[in-house]
Amino acid sequence: MINSIKYFEEKCISKFEKLEDEFMENSTQLAKYIMGLTDELYKLGLEMIKESLESMDKMLLKSPLRLRN
């Protein structure tokens, strides 16, 4: 989860701010603003899923139950 939080801080926040600034300058671009936010949130979700699966994989590889069999 730590890497996902870092990703959000380093990448998403600045993109969210840029998208908001662009929307405030041209409020007729609502669809572009929504699509941009949705895309960034989708990428964040994928990062979180990736990190969770990698953690689970490590946990399973070290599992004493798995190692016994």
Distance bins in CASP14 RR format, pairs under 12 A and 6 or more apart:
PFRMAT RR
TARGET T0000
AUTHOR 0000-0000-0000
RMODE 2
METHOD distances of the structure
MODEL  1
1 7 0 0 0 0 0 1 0 0 0 0 0
1 8 0 0 0 0 0 1 0 0 0 0 0
1 44 0 0 0 0 0 1 0 0 0 0 0
1 45 0 0 0 0 0 1 0 0 0 0 0
1 47 0 0 0 0 0 1 0 0 0 0 0
1 48 1 0 0 1 0 0 0 0 0 0 0
1 49 0 0 0 0 0 1 0 0 0 0 0
1 50 0 0 0 0 0 1 0 0 0 0 0
1 51 1 0 0 1 0 0 0 0 0 0 0
1 52 1 0 0 1 0 0 0 0 0 0 0
1 54 0 0 0 0 0 1 0 0 0 0 0
1 55 0 0 0 0 1 0 0 0 0 0 0
2 8 0 0 0 0 0 1 0 0 0 0 0
2 9 0 0 0 0 0 1 0 0 0 0 0
2 47 0 0 0 0 0 1 0 0 0 0 0
2 48 0 0 0 0 0 1 0 0 0 0 0
2 51 0 0 0 0 1 0 0 0 0 0 0
2 52 0 0 0 0 0 1 0 0 0 0 0
2 54 0 0 0 0 0 1 0 0 0 0 0
2 55 0 0 0 0 0 1 0 0 0 0 0
3 9 0 0 0 0 0 1 0 0 0 0 0
3 10 0 0 0 0 0 1 0 0 0 0 0
3 11 0 0 0 0 0 1 0 0 0 0 0
3 44 0 0 0 0 0 1 0 0 0 0 0
3 47 1 0 0 1 0 0 0 0 0 0 0
3 48 0 0 0 0 1 0 0 0 0 0 0
3 49 0 0 0 0 0 1 0 0 0 0 0
3 50 0 0 0 0 1 0 0 0 0 0 0
3 51 1 0 1 0 0 0 0 0 0 0 0
3 52 0 0 0 0 0 1 0 0 0 0 0
3 54 0 0 0 0 1 0 0 0 0 0 0
3 55 0 0 0 0 1 0 0 0 0 0 0
4 10 0 0 0 0 0 1 0 0 0 0 0
4 11 0 0 0 0 0 1 0 0 0 0 0
4 12 0 0 0 0 1 0 0 0 0 0 0
4 43 0 0 0 0 0 1 0 0 0 0 0
4 44 1 0 0 1 0 0 0 0 0 0 0
4 45 1 0 0 1 0 0 0 0 0 0 0
4 46 0 0 0 0 1 0 0 0 0 0 0
4 47 1 0 1 0 0 0 0 0 0 0 0
4 48 1 0 1 0 0 0 0 0 0 0 0
4 49 0 0 0 0 1 0 0 0 0 0 0
4 50 0 0 0 0 1 0 0 0 0 0 0
4 51 1 0 1 0 0 0 0 0 0 0 0
4 52 0 0 0 0 1 0 0 0 0 0 0
4 53 0 0 0 0 0 1 0 0 0 0 0
4 54 0 0 0 0 0 1 0 0 0 0 0
4 55 0 0 0 0 0 1 0 0 0 0 0
5 11 0 0 0 0 0 1 0 0 0 0 0
5 12 0 0 0 0 0 1 0 0 0 0 0
5 13 0 0 0 0 0 1 0 0 0 0 0
5 44 0 0 0 0 1 0 0 0 0 0 0
5 47 0 0 0 0 1 0 0 0 0 0 0
5 48 0 0 0 0 1 0 0 0 0 0 0
5 51 0 0 0 0 1 0 0 0 0 0 0
6 12 0 0 0 0 0 1 0 0 0 0 0
6 13 0 0 0 0 0 1 0 0 0 0 0
6 44 0 0 0 0 0 1 0 0 0 0 0
6 47 0 0 0 0 1 0 0 0 0 0 0
6 48 0 0 0 0 0 1 0 0 0 0 0
6 51 0 0 0 0 0 1 0 0 0 0 0
7 13 0 0 0 0 0 1 0 0 0 0 0
7 14 0 0 0 0 0 1 0 0 0 0 0
7 15 0 0 0 0 0 1 0 0 0 0 0
7 40 0 0 0 0 0 1 0 0 0 0 0
7 41 0 0 0 0 0 1 0 0 0 0 0
7 43 0 0 0 0 1 0 0 0 0 0 0
7 44 1 0 0 1 0 0 0 0 0 0 0
7 45 0 0 0 0 1 0 0 0 0 0 0
7 46 0 0 0 0 1 0 0 0 0 0 0
7 47 1 0 1 0 0 0 0 0 0 0 0
7 48 0 0 0 0 1 0 0 0 0 0 0
7 50 0 0 0 0 1 0 0 0 0 0 0
7 51 0 0 0 0 1 0 0 0 0 0 0
8 14 0 0 0 0 0 1 0 0 0 0 0
8 15 0 0 0 0 0 1 0 0 0 0 0
8 16 0 0 0 0 1 0 0 0 0 0 0
8 40 0 0 0 0 1 0 0 0 0 0 0
8 41 0 0 0 0 1 0 0 0 0 0 0
8 43 0 0 0 0 1 0 0 0 0 0 0
8 44 1 0 1 0 0 0 0 0 0 0 0
8 45 0 0 0 0 1 0 0 0 0 0 0
8 47 0 0 0 0 1 0 0 0 0 0 0
8 48 0 0 0 0 1 0 0 0 0 0 0
8 51 0 0 0 0 0 1 0 0 0 0 0
9 15 0 0 0 0 0 1 0 0 0 0 0
9 16 0 0 0 0 0 1 0 0 0 0 0
9 44 0 0 0 0 0 1 0 0 0 0 0
9 47 0 0 0 0 0 1 0 0 0 0 0
10 44 0 0 0 0 0 1 0 0 0 0 0
10 47 0 0 0 0 0 1 0 0 0 0 0
11 17 0 0 0 0 0 1 0 0 0 0 0
11 18 0 0 0 0 0 1 0 0 0 0 0
11 39 0 0 0 0 0 1 0 0 0 0 0
11 40 1 0 0 1 0 0 0 0 0 0 0
11 41 0 0 0 0 0 1 0 0 0 0 0
11 43 1 0 0 1 0 0 0 0 0 0 0
11 44 0 0 0 0 1 0 0 0 0 0 0
11 47 0 0 0 0 1 0 0 0 0 0 0
12 18 0 0 0 0 0 1 0 0 0 0 0
12 19 0 0 0 0 0 1 0 0 0 0 0
12 36 0 0 0 0 0 1 0 0 0 0 0
12 37 0 0 0 0 1 0 0 0 0 0 0
12 39 0 0 0 0 0 1 0 0 0 0 0
12 40 1 0 1 0 0 0 0 0 0 0 0
12 41 1 0 0 1 0 0 0 0 0 0 0
12 42 0 0 0 0 0 1 0 0 0 0 0
12 43 1 0 0 1 0 0 0 0 0 0 0
12 44 1 0 1 0 0 0 0 0 0 0 0
12 45 0 0 0 0 0 1 0 0 0 0 0
12 46 0 0 0 0 0 1 0 0 0 0 0
12 47 0 0 0 0 1 0 0 0 0 0 0
12 48 0 0 0 0 0 1 0 0 0 0 0
13 19 0 0 0 0 0 1 0 0 0 0 0
13 20 0 0 0 0 0 1 0 0 0 0 0
13 37 0 0 0 0 0 1 0 0 0 0 0
13 40 0 0 0 0 1 0 0 0 0 0 0
13 44 0 0 0 0 0 1 0 0 0 0 0
14 20 0 0 0 0 0 1 0 0 0 0 0
14 21 0 0 0 0 0 1 0 0 0 0 0
14 40 0 0 0 0 0 1 0 0 0 0 0
15 21 0 0 0 0 0 1 0 0 0 0 0
15 22 0 0 0 0 0 1 0 0 0 0 0
15 33 0 0 0 0 0 1 0 0 0 0 0
15 36 1 0 0 1 0 0 0 0 0 0 0
15 37 0 0 0 0 1 0 0 0 0 0 0
15 38 0 0 0 0 0 1 0 0 0 0 0
15 39 0 0 0 0 1 0 0 0 0 0 0
15 40 1 0 1 0 0 0 0 0 0 0 0
15 41 0 0 0 0 0 1 0 0 0 0 0
15 43 0 0 0 0 1 0 0 0 0 0 0
15 44 0 0 0 0 0 1 0 0 0 0 0
16 22 0 0 0 0 0 1 0 0 0 0 0
16 23 0 0 0 0 0 1 0 0 0 0 0
16 33 0 0 0 0 0 1 0 0 0 0 0
16 36 0 0 0 0 1 0 0 0 0 0 0
16 37 1 0 0 1 0 0 0 0 0 0 0
16 38 0 0 0 0 0 1 0 0 0 0 0
16 39 0 0 0 0 0 1 0 0 0 0 0
16 40 1 0 0 1 0 0 0 0 0 0 0
16 41 0 0 0 0 1 0 0 0 0 0 0
16 43 0 0 0 0 0 1 0 0 0 0 0
16 44 0 0 0 0 0 1 0 0 0 0 0
17 23 0 0 0 0 0 1 0 0 0 0 0
17 24 0 0 0 0 0 1 0 0 0 0 0
17 37 0 0 0 0 0 1 0 0 0 0 0
17 40 0 0 0 0 0 1 0 0 0 0 0
18 24 0 0 0 0 0 1 0 0 0 0 0
18 25 0 0 0 0 0 1 0 0 0 0 0
18 32 0 0 0 0 0 1 0 0 0 0 0
18 33 0 0 0 0 0 1 0 0 0 0 0
18 36 0 0 0 0 1 0 0 0 0 0 0
18 37 0 0 0 0 0 1 0 0 0 0 0
18 40 0 0 0 0 0 1 0 0 0 0 0
19 25 0 0 0 0 0 1 0 0 0 0 0
19 26 0 0 0 0 0 1 0 0 0 0 0
19 29 0 0 0 0 1 0 0 0 0 0 0
19 30 0 0 0 0 0 1 0 0 0 0 0
19 31 0 0 0 0 0 1 0 0 0 0 0
19 32 0 0 0 0 1 0 0 0 0 0 0
19 33 1 0 1 0 0 0 0 0 0 0 0
19 34 0 0 0 0 1 0 0 0 0 0 0
19 35 0 0 0 0 1 0 0 0 0 0 0
19 36 1 0 1 0 0 0 0 0 0 0 0
19 37 1 0 0 1 0 0 0 0 0 0 0
19 38 0 0 0 0 0 1 0 0 0 0 0
19 39 0 0 0 0 1 0 0 0 0 0 0
19 40 1 0 0 1 0 0 0 0 0 0 0
19 41 0 0 0 0 0 1 0 0 0 0 0
20 26 0 0 0 0 0 1 0 0 0 0 0
20 27 0 0 0 0 0 1 0 0 0 0 0
20 29 0 0 0 0 0 1 0 0 0 0 0
20 30 0 0 0 0 0 1 0 0 0 0 0
20 32 0 0 0 0 0 1 0 0 0 0 0
20 33 1 0 0 1 0 0 0 0 0 0 0
20 34 0 0 0 0 0 1 0 0 0 0 0
20 36 0 0 0 0 0 1 0 0 0 0 0
20 37 0 0 0 0 1 0 0 0 0 0 0
20 40 0 0 0 0 0 1 0 0 0 0 0
21 27 0 0 0 0 0 1 0 0 0 0 0
21 29 0 0 0 0 0 1 0 0 0 0 0
21 33 0 0 0 0 0 1 0 0 0 0 0
22 28 0 0 0 0 0 1 0 0 0 0 0
22 29 1 0 0 1 0 0 0 0 0 0 0
22 30 0 0 0 0 0 1 0 0 0 0 0
22 32 1 0 0 1 0 0 0 0 0 0 0
22 33 1 0 0 1 0 0 0 0 0 0 0
22 35 0 0 0 0 0 1 0 0 0 0 0
22 36 0 0 0 0 1 0 0 0 0 0 0
22 37 0 0 0 0 0 1 0 0 0 0 0
23 29 1 0 1 0 0 0 0 0 0 0 0
23 30 1 0 0 1 0 0 0 0 0 0 0
23 31 0 0 0 0 0 1 0 0 0 0 0
23 32 1 0 0 1 0 0 0 0 0 0 0
23 33 1 1 0 0 0 0 0 0 0 0 0
23 34 0 0 0 0 1 0 0 0 0 0 0
23 35 0 0 0 0 0 1 0 0 0 0 0
23 36 0 0 0 0 1 0 0 0 0 0 0
23 37 0 0 0 0 1 0 0 0 0 0 0
24 30 0 0 0 0 0 1 0 0 0 0 0
24 33 0 0 0 0 1 0 0 0 0 0 0
25 32 0 0 0 0 0 1 0 0 0 0 0
25 33 0 0 0 0 0 1 0 0 0 0 0
26 32 0 0 0 0 1 0 0 0 0 0 0
26 33 0 0 0 0 1 0 0 0 0 0 0
27 33 0 0 0 0 1 0 0 0 0 0 0
29 35 0 0 0 0 1 0 0 0 0 0 0
29 36 0 0 0 0 0 1 0 0 0 0 0
30 36 0 0 0 0 0 1 0 0 0 0 0
30 37 0 0 0 0 0 1 0 0 0 0 0
31 37 0 0 0 0 0 1 0 0 0 0 0
31 38 0 0 0 0 0 1 0 0 0 0 0
32 38 0 0 0 0 0 1 0 0 0 0 0
32 39 0 0 0 0 0 1 0 0 0 0 0
33 39 0 0 0 0 0 1 0 0 0 0 0
33 40 0 0 0 0 0 1 0 0 0 0 0
34 40 0 0 0 0 0 1 0 0 0 0 0
34 41 0 0 0 0 0 1 0 0 0 0 0
35 41 0 0 0 0 0 1 0 0 0 0 0
35 42 0 0 0 0 0 1 0 0 0 0 0
36 42 0 0 0 0 1 0 0 0 0 0 0
36 43 0 0 0 0 0 1 0 0 0 0 0
37 43 0 0 0 0 0 1 0 0 0 0 0
37 44 0 0 0 0 0 1 0 0 0 0 0
38 44 0 0 0 0 0 1 0 0 0 0 0
38 45 0 0 0 0 0 1 0 0 0 0 0
39 45 0 0 0 0 0 1 0 0 0 0 0
39 46 0 0 0 0 0 1 0 0 0 0 0
40 46 0 0 0 0 0 1 0 0 0 0 0
40 47 0 0 0 0 0 1 0 0 0 0 0
41 47 0 0 0 0 0 1 0 0 0 0 0
41 48 0 0 0 0 0 1 0 0 0 0 0
42 48 0 0 0 0 0 1 0 0 0 0 0
42 49 0 0 0 0 0 1 0 0 0 0 0
43 49 0 0 0 0 0 1 0 0 0 0 0
43 50 0 0 0 0 0 1 0 0 0 0 0
44 50 0 0 0 0 0 1 0 0 0 0 0
44 51 0 0 0 0 0 1 0 0 0 0 0
45 51 0 0 0 0 1 0 0 0 0 0 0
45 52 0 0 0 0 1 0 0 0 0 0 0
45 53 0 0 0 0 0 1 0 0 0 0 0
46 52 0 0 0 0 0 1 0 0 0 0 0
46 53 0 0 0 0 0 1 0 0 0 0 0
47 53 0 0 0 0 0 1 0 0 0 0 0
47 54 0 0 0 0 0 1 0 0 0 0 0
48 54 0 0 0 0 0 1 0 0 0 0 0
48 55 0 0 0 0 0 1 0 0 0 0 0
49 55 0 0 0 0 0 1 0 0 0 0 0
49 56 0 0 0 0 0 1 0 0 0 0 0
50 56 0 0 0 0 0 1 0 0 0 0 0
50 57 0 0 0 0 0 1 0 0 0 0 0
51 57 0 0 0 0 0 1 0 0 0 0 0
51 58 0 0 0 0 0 1 0 0 0 0 0
52 58 0 0 0 0 0 1 0 0 0 0 0
52 59 0 0 0 0 0 1 0 0 0 0 0
53 59 0 0 0 0 0 1 0 0 0 0 0
53 60 0 0 0 0 0 1 0 0 0 0 0
54 60 0 0 0 0 0 1 0 0 0 0 0
54 61 0 0 0 0 0 1 0 0 0 0 0
55 61 0 0 0 0 0 1 0 0 0 0 0
55 62 0 0 0 0 0 1 0 0 0 0 0
56 62 0 0 0 0 0 1 0 0 0 0 0
56 63 0 0 0 0 0 1 0 0 0 0 0
57 63 0 0 0 0 0 1 0 0 0 0 0
57 66 0 0 0 0 0 1 0 0 0 0 0
58 66 0 0 0 0 0 1 0 0 0 0 0
59 65 0 0 0 0 0 1 0 0 0 0 0
59 66 0 0 0 0 1 0 0 0 0 0 0
60 66 1 0 0 1 0 0 0 0 0 0 0
60 67 0 0 0 0 0 1 0 0 0 0 0
61 67 0 0 0 0 1 0 0 0 0 0 0
63 69 0 0 0 0 1 0 0 0 0 0 0
END
